[in-house]
Amino acid sequence: MKLIFCDESNLILFLNNQSIISVDFEEREELEDYFREIFLKLKDYYQVTIQGYYVIDVYLDKHYGAIIEMEKEDLEYFEYDENQVDMRICIHKTPILYELEEYIPLDTNTYDMIWYHDKWYVKLKQNISDICLGRLLEYAQIHYEDSERILKTGTHIERY
């Protein structure tokens, strides 16, 4: 689990496939229990207390895992106890892309290269090892919010 603490109201969590393998994202009760476990881990390891109402966007990718954006909503008419959390969870099944500033040669059987708005984007065609993913992340930024548009309108490079 990787955590980006944007500010007091916004967090982004990066979870690989291994950490979410047993989670059924279609089952609401199970998903809420899973998030409560994550909240406890955040409190124990990072001293981040989650309380109040959160909008949680989960971006799922079969090759990467999940990226979870959590945004706290300030509701003036509700008071929450110390460990009370309400949440609205939205699941987005979208491919996660890897944004590159410059071209790097990659195996076309494993990766799909897309040229879009003067940047290179990489989409995984199959699962890769953690070591290969780590090497890719050395050169790339994870991109997940408008991946569908990039895939539809970008130029797919077959040979490079």
C-alpha positions as CSV (number, residue, x, y, z in Angstrom):
1,M,0.0,0.0,0.0
2,K,1.3,3.4,-1.0
3,L,-0.3,6.5,0.5
4,I,-0.3,10.1,-0.9
5,F,-1.6,12.5,1.7
6,C,-2.8,15.4,-0.4
7,D,-4.2,17.4,2.5
8,E,-6.4,16.8,5.6
9,S,-9.4,16.0,3.4
10,N,-7.9,14.1,0.5
11,L,-6.0,10.8,0.3
12,I,-4.9,8.6,-2.5
13,L,-4.1,4.9,-1.9
14,F,-2.3,2.6,-4.4
15,L,-3.0,-1.1,-3.8
16,N,-1.5,-3.8,-6.0
17,N,-3.4,-6.9,-7.1
18,Q,-2.0,-9.0,-4.3
19,S,-3.5,-6.8,-1.6
20,I,-7.0,-6.8,-3.1
21,I,-7.2,-10.4,-4.4
22,S,-9.7,-11.5,-1.8
23,V,-11.9,-8.4,-2.0
24,D,-15.2,-8.6,-3.9
25,F,-15.8,-5.1,-5.1
26,E,-19.4,-5.9,-6.1
27,E,-20.4,-6.8,-2.6
28,R,-21.2,-3.6,-0.7
29,E,-21.0,-5.0,2.9
30,E,-17.7,-6.7,2.3
31,L,-16.3,-3.6,0.6
32,E,-17.3,-1.4,3.5
33,D,-15.7,-3.9,6.0
34,Y,-12.5,-3.8,3.8
35,F,-12.4,0.0,4.0
36,R,-12.8,-0.1,7.7
37,E,-9.7,-2.3,7.9
38,I,-7.8,0.1,5.7
39,F,-8.9,3.0,8.0
40,L,-7.5,1.1,11.0
41,K,-4.2,0.5,9.1
42,L,-4.0,4.2,8.2
43,K,-4.5,5.1,11.8
44,D,-1.9,2.6,13.1
45,Y,0.8,3.1,10.5
46,Y,0.4,6.7,9.4
47,Q,-1.4,8.3,12.3
48,V,-4.2,9.4,10.0
49,T,-7.6,9.4,11.6
50,I,-10.6,8.8,9.2
51,Q,-13.8,10.1,10.6
52,G,-16.9,11.8,9.0
53,Y,-18.3,11.4,5.5
54,Y,-16.1,10.4,2.6
55,V,-16.6,10.1,-1.1
56,I,-14.4,7.2,-2.2
57,D,-13.6,6.6,-5.8
58,V,-12.0,3.2,-6.6
59,Y,-10.3,2.8,-9.9
60,L,-9.9,-0.9,-10.7
61,D,-7.5,-2.4,-13.2
62,K,-7.0,-6.1,-13.7
63,H,-3.2,-5.8,-14.2
64,Y,-2.3,-3.1,-11.6
65,G,-4.8,-3.4,-8.8
66,A,-6.7,-0.4,-7.3
67,I,-6.2,3.3,-6.9
68,I,-8.5,4.7,-4.2
69,E,-9.2,8.4,-3.9
70,M,-10.8,9.5,-0.7
71,E,-12.2,12.9,-0.2
72,K,-13.8,14.1,3.0
73,E,-17.0,16.0,2.6
74,D,-17.7,18.6,5.3
75,L,-21.4,18.2,6.2
76,E,-22.4,21.0,8.6
77,Y,-25.6,19.3,9.8
78,F,-24.0,16.1,11.0
79,E,-21.7,15.4,13.9
80,Y,-19.6,12.3,13.9
81,D,-18.1,10.4,16.8
82,E,-14.3,9.9,16.9
83,N,-14.3,6.6,14.8
84,Q,-17.6,7.0,12.9
85,V,-17.3,6.9,9.2
86,D,-19.9,7.1,6.5
87,M,-18.9,6.6,2.9
88,R,-20.2,6.8,-0.7
89,I,-18.2,4.3,-2.8
90,C,-18.0,4.6,-6.6
91,I,-16.3,1.8,-8.5
92,H,-14.6,2.7,-11.9
93,K,-13.4,-0.2,-13.9
94,T,-10.9,1.6,-16.1
95,P,-7.5,0.7,-17.4
96,I,-4.6,2.3,-15.6
97,L,-2.1,3.9,-17.9
98,Y,1.5,4.8,-17.3
99,E,2.5,8.3,-18.6
100,L,6.0,8.8,-20.0
101,E,7.8,12.0,-20.8
102,E,9.9,10.4,-23.5
103,Y,9.8,7.2,-25.5
104,I,11.4,4.0,-24.0
105,P,11.5,0.7,-26.0
106,L,9.1,-1.9,-24.6
107,D,8.0,-5.4,-25.7
108,T,4.9,-5.0,-27.9
109,N,3.5,-8.4,-26.7
110,T,3.3,-7.1,-23.2
111,Y,2.7,-3.3,-23.6
112,D,0.6,-1.1,-25.8
113,M,2.1,2.3,-26.6
114,I,-0.2,5.3,-27.2
115,W,0.8,8.8,-28.3
116,Y,-1.5,11.5,-27.0
117,H,-1.0,15.2,-26.5
118,D,2.8,15.1,-26.8
119,K,3.2,12.3,-24.3
120,W,3.6,8.6,-24.4
121,Y,1.2,6.3,-22.5
122,V,1.7,2.6,-21.8
123,K,-1.1,0.2,-21.3
124,L,-0.4,-3.3,-20.0
125,K,-1.7,-6.2,-22.2
126,Q,-0.9,-8.8,-19.5
127,N,0.2,-9.1,-16.0
128,I,3.9,-8.3,-15.3
129,S,6.1,-9.1,-12.4
130,D,6.5,-6.7,-9.5
131,I,10.1,-6.1,-10.7
132,C,9.0,-5.2,-14.2
133,L,6.3,-2.9,-12.7
134,G,8.8,-1.3,-10.5
135,R,11.1,-0.6,-13.5
136,L,8.2,0.9,-15.4
137,L,7.3,3.1,-12.5
138,E,10.8,4.5,-12.4
139,Y,10.1,6.2,-15.7
140,A,6.3,6.7,-15.6
141,Q,3.6,8.4,-13.7
142,I,0.4,6.4,-13.1
143,H,-2.5,7.9,-15.0
144,Y,-6.1,6.7,-14.4
145,E,-8.7,9.4,-14.5
146,D,-9.4,9.8,-18.2
147,S,-7.8,6.7,-19.6
148,E,-10.7,5.7,-21.8
149,R,-10.5,9.0,-23.7
150,I,-6.7,8.6,-24.2
151,L,-7.3,5.0,-25.4
152,K,-10.0,6.1,-27.8
153,T,-8.4,9.2,-29.3
154,G,-4.7,8.6,-28.9
155,T,-2.5,7.1,-31.6
156,H,-1.7,3.5,-30.9
157,I,1.8,2.6,-32.1
158,E,2.1,-0.9,-33.4
159,R,5.8,-1.1,-34.0
160,Y,8.5,1.0,-32.4
